[in-house]
Amino acid sequence: MLNPEFLEIEITESAAMTDVNFTVSVLQQLLQMGIRISLDDFGTGYSSLWSLQNLPLNSLKIDRLAEATQLYIANKIWPRE
């Protein structure tokens, strides 16, 4: 039998944000069982860092394209000299 602490479930940002209340309920149950939760592809959907505070997560995987886009925008707003 697999020990739950060695199991990590990934959920995509878009799936998590479809029904936030249901997602939170299920994720809390999984965490109580000892299963780790990771949110994948953050930055590809419509959620924000503010909305993440309600999700019981162990880790966050940021989409590379979203990360590159954010860095590009930040450099346009605050250019380096």
N, C-alpha and C positions, 0 to 999 in steps of 0.2 A: 504494500500500500504506500502511496506517495504522501509524504508529509506536506501539508498545505503550505508551509513556509517556503517550500521550494518551487511553488507554482506562482507564476505571474500571468495575469490576464491583461491583454491590451484591448482597449476600446478606442475607436476613432473619435475625434472631436465631433464630427457630424452626427454620429450615432448617439453620443452622450448628450448632445444638445437637442435632440428630437423631442424628448420628454424628460426634462431635467428632474422632476420630482420622482419619477419612476427610476431613473438612472441612479439617483442618490440612494434610494431605498435598496436597490439591488446591490450597489457597491458597498454599502454599509454591511449588508448581510455577508458578502464575500469577505470583507475585512475581518468581521467577527469570527469567521471560520479560519482565519490566518492566511488567506490568499492575498497576494500583493496585487495592486491595481496600477496600471500605467495608461496614461492618456496619450494616444499616438496621433501624429499629424496635426499637432496644435499649430494654428496659424493658417490653416487652409480653409477654415469655415468662418462662421460669423461670431464666435464667442470671443471673449476678452479675458484678460487676466482677472478682472473683477468677477466674472462669472465662475472662474475656477475655484474661488474661495469656498464655494458650496459643495464642491465635489471631493469626496474622500479618496485621495490619491496618494500613492507612494512615489510615483515618478511621472515626469512630463517629458514627452519627446516632441521637440520642436521641428516642424517641417523645414528642410533646408532651403527651399525656395522662399518660404515666408521669412526665414531668418535673413537671407540675402536681400530680400525686398526691404525689410526693416532697416538693415544697415545702409542701404542705398538712400532711403528717405532720410535717415538720421544725418548722413553726410551732406545731403542737400540742404537740410535745415541748419545744421551746425558744421559748416565746412572747416576742415583743418587748415591752418595757415602754413 
